[in-house]
Amino acid sequence: MKKSRSAGASSPVNGKQGNDWDTRRKRKIADITQALSVSPVDVAALRRMAISEGGLLTDEIRCQVWPRLLNVPLEVLDQEPGMPDEQREGLQEELIDIILRVLKRNPQLHYYQGYHDIVVTFLLVLGERLATALVEKLSTHHLRDFMDPTMDNTKHILNYLMPIIERVNPEVHDFMEQAEVGTVFALSWLITWFGHVLSDFRHVVRLYDFFLACHPLMPIYFAAVIVLYREEEVLECECDMAMVHHLLSQIPQDLPYETLISRAGDLFVQFPPSELAKEAASHDSMATSTFKDFDLASTQQRPDSVLRRRRRQKQAALESSASSSVVAVAQPSAARRFVRLAVMGLTVALGAAALAVVNTALEWAPKLDLFP
């Protein structure tokens, strides 16, 4: 996937609006630098910066802030961060190495289809060594429910989607219920943090800024606001499971991300998970057959194709792009062969609501270090 050195920041090209954005951008960079320079680091301020308009702005900043949001030990920060693009020739090898290390050190975790879509995003932004540390922390916290032996907890998280939609727009909720579309259309959104379905790397890392700064259920709130944003399309669709599923599966690439991020934060505060938990526990909209269909479709994609797609998208965001290819790994070990087979899956200004989101995230945030 493509990325630019200012991935995640979308600025107007000219005029007064552009000047205003440049001013806000410079002020934000100064605020982030200030939050990083104090001792202890002002994590609450960094979370606010990650949520607010434009997110963390550049990958250089993300190399400093993402570890702080996940409370990764300081010694890891001294390691070399991201690599120049021309040196990234063995991404498939590095991707599999990261996955193997995390799973070996955490035998309670199980690979799931779509995991590598998240891992490769961290790899592209941070480089292998720092990405490994962050992915391990992420896998034992935000992604933990997806890494169980079964999909029960994943299905449970998806069950929050319809209650959120019902609170905001009962008409859309009732239409989807009548169509019996379920929530499987949002599965790849949730388990890849939208990394598999968005074509622009800038939008992916912008969402990662947001999700890393928030409660682990925030991606399902963002999924809900996408559906709600498309309410007219949904209600105009034929009330048929296949038709509605097809519509919702084709996620638009030109979403108003900052507006939706702000709206997701508002909904999280208005309808917190604790309020929806009972309803989600009793709502089973996920048929086993739909998951089998999803598994079958996901086998059409391989990790090397995901890496090539990500790199093409990343390079298109640079002013001068150069084609490159993923280097295949010769004669993999038995463990590596197993992972190769397993990795054949699918690959706003701050208001009171956003401040509440930050506070909730701080209360929940990972407290344990990776290393003793």
Wavefront OBJ file of the C-alpha trace (Angstrom):
o trace
v 0.000 0.000 0.000
v 1.223 3.461 -0.803
v 2.433 5.904 1.719
v 4.038 9.286 1.661
v 6.316 10.900 4.167
v 3.290 12.825 5.383
v 0.964 9.845 5.231
v -2.313 10.529 6.972
v -2.266 14.268 6.452
v -4.593 15.619 3.803
v -4.139 19.314 3.178
v -5.806 21.717 0.754
v -3.631 22.670 -2.175
v -3.960 26.427 -2.171
v -5.705 29.534 -0.918
v -6.619 30.673 2.559
v -7.830 27.216 3.528
v -4.416 25.823 2.702
v -2.690 28.501 4.772
v -5.002 27.772 7.706
v -4.191 24.072 7.474
v -0.450 24.776 7.338
v -0.758 26.877 10.481
v -2.742 24.193 12.314
v -0.298 21.542 11.145
v 2.725 23.429 12.462
v 0.960 24.064 15.753
v 0.069 20.386 16.050
v 3.638 19.266 15.385
v 4.810 21.665 18.097
v 2.211 20.288 20.524
v 3.266 16.689 19.791
v 6.934 17.587 20.257
v 6.094 19.221 23.572
v 4.104 16.178 24.750
v 7.022 13.893 23.865
v 9.628 16.080 25.552
v 8.168 16.160 29.054
v 8.870 13.500 31.666
v 6.788 11.469 31.946
v 5.539 11.717 28.397
v 2.093 13.331 28.160
v 0.240 10.330 26.754
v -3.162 11.981 27.149
v -2.034 14.845 24.908
v -0.644 12.385 22.363
v -3.983 10.581 22.291
v -5.768 13.861 21.655
v -3.357 14.641 18.833
v -3.898 11.178 17.308
v -7.680 11.607 17.358
v -7.936 15.216 16.205
v -7.901 16.461 12.620
v -5.133 14.985 10.497
v -4.023 12.473 13.109
v -0.278 12.193 13.649
v 0.552 13.754 10.270
v 3.775 11.882 9.341
v 5.321 8.455 9.696
v 8.324 9.992 11.456
v 5.967 11.202 14.174
v 4.182 7.844 14.261
v 7.509 6.118 14.969
v 7.669 8.165 18.167
v 4.005 8.262 19.176
v 2.578 4.820 18.331
v 4.901 3.105 20.847
v 3.821 5.577 23.520
v 0.149 4.884 22.835
v 0.799 1.178 23.331
v 3.200 1.683 26.271
v 6.038 -0.143 24.564
v 9.247 -0.036 26.678
v 11.554 2.906 26.085
v 14.540 0.728 25.176
v 12.723 -0.387 22.043
v 12.490 3.238 20.918
v 16.277 3.431 20.634
v 16.236 0.863 17.857
v 16.352 1.920 14.230
v 12.828 2.896 13.080
v 11.523 2.768 9.523
v 13.787 2.033 6.562
v 14.147 3.996 3.331
v 11.851 2.669 0.630
v 14.726 1.516 -1.581
v 15.961 -0.794 1.184
v 12.614 -2.527 1.656
v 13.206 -5.481 -0.618
v 12.311 -8.367 1.675
v 8.933 -7.385 3.014
v 7.422 -10.831 2.699
v 10.327 -12.309 4.658
v 10.051 -9.622 7.335
v 6.283 -9.950 7.542
v 6.499 -13.675 8.208
v 9.346 -13.166 10.694
v 7.241 -10.757 12.744
v 4.246 -13.090 12.779
v 6.410 -16.070 13.755
v 8.086 -14.184 16.603
v 4.801 -12.957 18.060
v 3.113 -16.364 17.865
v 6.163 -18.199 19.247
v 6.442 -15.886 22.243
v 2.687 -15.990 22.848
v 1.432 -19.547 22.334
v -2.036 -18.511 23.522
v -2.427 -16.437 20.348
v -3.661 -17.920 17.089
v -3.200 -16.534 13.602
v -6.398 -15.298 11.962
v -7.127 -14.380 8.377
v -6.444 -10.688 7.973
v -3.816 -10.433 10.745
v -1.050 -9.820 8.228
v -2.936 -6.800 6.837
v -2.378 -5.116 10.202
v 1.178 -6.395 10.628
v 2.311 -5.122 7.225
v 0.998 -1.636 8.012
v 3.195 -1.477 11.099
v 6.088 -2.904 9.106
v 5.809 -0.232 6.425
v 5.582 2.603 8.941
v 8.060 1.462 11.595
v 10.453 -1.091 10.152
v 10.793 -4.680 11.339
v 12.281 -4.363 14.833
v 9.996 -1.681 16.196
v 6.993 -3.140 14.374
v 7.572 -6.493 16.090
v 7.361 -4.929 19.540
v 4.227 -2.956 18.747
v 2.478 -5.829 16.997
v 3.134 -8.061 20.003
v 1.611 -5.541 22.386
v -1.292 -4.932 20.017
v -1.894 -8.683 19.653
v -2.206 -9.145 23.407
v -4.542 -6.161 23.798
v -6.566 -4.575 20.974
v -6.499 -7.659 18.732
v -6.665 -10.270 21.481
v -10.262 -11.365 20.839
v -9.505 -12.018 17.172
v -6.649 -14.358 18.102
v -8.626 -16.989 19.978
v -8.857 -20.533 18.580
v -12.465 -19.858 17.528
v -14.272 -16.844 16.083
v -16.731 -16.628 18.969
v -15.323 -13.406 20.417
v -14.962 -11.866 16.964
v -18.622 -12.590 16.270
v -19.509 -11.108 19.638
v -17.740 -7.833 18.769
v -19.582 -7.709 15.445
v -22.806 -8.041 17.398
v -22.293 -4.496 18.696
v -22.784 -3.136 15.175
v -26.559 -3.444 14.847
v -27.400 -2.010 18.289
v -25.314 1.080 17.480
v -27.091 1.507 14.149
v -30.482 0.999 15.810
v -29.797 3.759 18.347
v -29.005 6.266 15.593
v -31.286 5.240 12.729
v -33.956 2.624 13.508
v -35.141 2.692 9.899
v -31.769 1.547 8.565
v -31.543 -1.052 11.326
v -34.989 -2.472 10.542
v -34.245 -2.539 6.813
v -31.031 -4.493 7.376
v -32.805 -6.858 9.734
v -35.557 -7.446 7.199
v -32.954 -8.125 4.504
v -31.245 -10.571 6.908
v -27.885 -9.219 5.781
v -26.201 -9.852 9.122
v -22.839 -8.237 9.842
v -20.382 -10.414 7.939
v -19.905 -7.581 5.432
v -18.014 -5.720 8.185
v -15.818 -8.636 9.231
v -12.818 -7.723 7.084
v -13.189 -4.087 8.172
v -12.969 -5.044 11.811
v -10.227 -7.657 11.838
v -7.874 -5.670 9.573
v -8.725 -2.227 10.985
v -9.907 -1.395 7.454
v -6.410 -2.026 6.103
v -7.645 -4.628 3.659
v -10.469 -2.595 2.141
v -8.978 0.908 1.802
v -6.745 1.571 -1.191
v -4.969 4.695 0.065
v -2.291 4.129 2.700
v -2.802 7.643 4.065
v -6.346 6.779 5.069
v -5.261 3.496 6.645
v -2.617 5.050 8.908
v -4.984 7.899 9.777
v -7.447 5.330 11.083
v -4.651 3.499 12.904
v -3.781 6.757 14.692
v -7.406 6.947 15.808
v -7.804 3.307 16.823
v -4.505 3.163 18.729
v -5.588 6.187 20.765
v -8.997 4.741 21.656
v -10.817 1.834 23.255
v -10.360 -1.454 21.316
v -14.038 -1.468 20.310
v -13.721 1.817 18.422
v -13.341 0.077 15.011
v -16.882 -1.312 15.319
v -18.200 2.194 16.019
v -16.377 3.416 12.929
v -17.952 0.579 10.940
v -21.359 1.725 12.175
v -20.816 5.331 11.088
v -19.822 4.148 7.607
v -23.134 2.291 7.289
v -25.040 5.267 8.671
v -23.231 7.649 6.321
v -24.563 5.543 3.432
v -28.125 5.348 4.747
v -29.694 6.649 1.528
v -27.904 4.029 -0.574
v -28.914 1.313 1.854
v -32.591 2.280 1.942
v -32.738 2.619 -1.839
v -31.305 -0.867 -2.289
v -33.541 -3.850 -2.940
v -34.360 -5.463 0.400
v -32.515 -8.649 -0.425
v -29.655 -10.205 1.536
v -27.337 -10.625 -1.447
v -28.012 -7.130 -2.798
v -27.557 -5.362 0.540
v -24.492 -7.422 1.379
v -22.910 -6.547 -1.976
v -23.631 -2.844 -1.491
v -22.194 -2.699 2.004
v -19.161 -4.810 1.101
v -18.081 -2.272 -1.534
v -16.754 0.379 0.804
v -16.382 3.837 -0.795
v -12.818 5.116 -1.103
v -13.750 8.804 -0.847
v -15.229 8.804 2.642
v -15.071 12.012 4.715
v -12.691 10.398 7.183
v -12.300 13.288 9.621
v -16.069 13.732 9.886
v -16.615 10.001 10.409
v -13.852 9.793 13.010
v -15.464 12.621 14.954
v -18.880 10.979 14.629
v -17.564 7.603 15.824
v -16.139 9.284 18.909
v -19.478 10.950 19.583
v -21.344 7.657 19.286
v -18.880 5.917 21.606
v -19.654 8.504 24.280
v -23.411 8.503 23.649
v -23.714 4.717 23.533
v -20.756 3.224 25.416
v -20.032 -0.504 25.162
v -21.336 -1.057 28.679
v -24.762 0.156 27.546
v -24.781 -2.147 24.523
v -23.166 -5.225 26.084
v -26.373 -7.032 27.082
v -27.969 -6.472 23.705
v -24.818 -7.568 21.870
v -24.608 -10.738 23.961
v -28.150 -11.738 23.021
v -27.952 -10.729 19.370
v -26.696 -13.508 17.125
v -26.812 -12.328 13.535
v -23.858 -14.341 12.305
v -24.765 -17.579 10.533
v -22.083 -20.242 10.326
v -22.648 -20.548 6.601
v -21.754 -16.909 6.012
v -18.442 -17.420 7.762
v -17.740 -20.442 5.579
v -18.459 -18.324 2.517
v -16.118 -15.664 3.842
v -13.349 -18.207 4.451
v -13.730 -19.531 0.920
v -13.507 -16.063 -0.607
v -10.517 -15.117 1.525
v -8.427 -18.015 0.200
v -8.246 -16.185 -3.108
v -5.663 -13.842 -1.634
v -2.050 -14.499 -0.690
v 0.361 -12.513 1.502
v 2.667 -11.687 -1.400
v -0.228 -10.133 -3.326
v -1.161 -8.082 -0.255
v 2.391 -6.819 0.036
v 2.569 -5.923 -3.637
v -0.760 -4.104 -3.388
v 0.375 -2.158 -0.345
v 3.654 -1.197 -1.972
v 1.957 -0.072 -5.178
v -0.410 2.096 -3.198
v 2.396 3.465 -1.041
v 4.541 4.343 -4.031
v 1.689 6.114 -5.826
v 1.585 8.616 -2.944
v 5.199 9.644 -3.619
v 6.071 12.228 -6.267
v 8.439 9.855 -8.027
v 7.495 6.213 -7.839
v 9.662 3.252 -8.681
v 8.362 -0.236 -9.284
v 9.622 -2.943 -6.996
v 8.815 -6.539 -6.313
v 8.621 -8.713 -3.262
v 11.513 -11.117 -2.912
v 10.385 -14.698 -2.436
v 11.984 -16.769 0.310
v 13.685 -19.954 -0.831
v 13.324 -23.283 0.984
v 11.383 -22.128 4.056
v 11.538 -24.120 7.275
v 8.603 -26.227 8.394
v 7.371 -23.481 10.726
v 7.757 -20.874 8.003
v 5.897 -23.066 5.524
v 3.072 -23.373 8.040
v 2.860 -19.622 8.425
v 2.979 -19.153 4.661
v -0.035 -21.411 4.407
v -1.765 -19.661 7.293
v -1.110 -16.217 5.860
v -3.268 -17.019 2.850
v -6.188 -15.042 4.155
v -7.528 -11.681 3.300
v -4.809 -10.162 3.410
v -12.393 17.285 13.654
v -11.519 19.359 16.194
v -11.591 17.953 19.738
v -14.792 18.557 21.663
v -16.084 17.182 24.935
v -16.971 13.868 23.302
v -13.447 13.307 21.959
v -11.951 14.191 25.339
v -14.184 11.565 26.920
v -12.953 9.063 24.343
v -9.366 9.863 25.315
v -10.125 9.468 29.003
v -11.778 6.109 28.365
v -8.766 4.992 26.359
v -6.394 6.037 29.128
v -8.382 4.048 31.674
v -8.286 0.967 29.463
v -4.810 1.420 27.935
v -2.215 -1.382 28.193
v -0.359 -1.176 31.493
v 2.078 -4.077 31.174
v 5.465 -3.842 29.458
v 6.516 -6.421 26.899
v 9.793 -7.165 28.580
v 10.696 -7.635 32.263
l 1 2 3 4 5 6 7 8 9 10 11 12 13 14 15 16 17 18 19 20 21 22 23 24 25 26 27 28 29 30 31 32 33 34 35 36 37 38 39 40 41 42 43 44 45 46 47 48 49 50 51 52 53 54 55 56 57 58 59 60 61 62 63 64 65 66 67 68 69 70 71 72 73 74 75 76 77 78 79 80 81 82 83 84 85 86 87 88 89 90 91 92 93 94 95 96 97 98 99 100 101 102 103 104 105 106 107 108 109 110 111 112 113 114 115 116 117 118 119 120 121 122 123 124 125 126 127 128 129 130 131 132 133 134 135 136 137 138 139 140 141 142 143 144 145 146 147 148 149 150 151 152 153 154 155 156 157 158 159 160 161 162 163 164 165 166 167 168 169 170 171 172 173 174 175 176 177 178 179 180 181 182 183 184 185 186 187 188 189 190 191 192 193 194 195 196 197 198 199 200 201 202 203 204 205 206 207 208 209 210 211 212 213 214 215 216 217 218 219 220 221 222 223 224 225 226 227 228 229 230 231 232 233 234 235 236 237 238 239 240 241 242 243 244 245 246 247 248 249 250 251 252 253 254 255 256 257 258 259 260 261 262 263 264 265 266 267 268 269 270 271 272 273 274 275 276 277 278 279 280 281 282 283 284 285 286 287 288 289 290 291 292 293 294 295 296 297 298 299 300 301 302 303 304 305 306 307 308 309 310 311 312 313 314 315 316 317 318 319 320 321 322 323 324 325 326 327 328 329 330 331 332 333 334 335 336 337 338 339 340 341 342 343 344 345 346 347
l 348 349 350 351 352 353 354 355 356 357 358 359 360 361 362 363 364 365 366 367 368 369 370 371 372
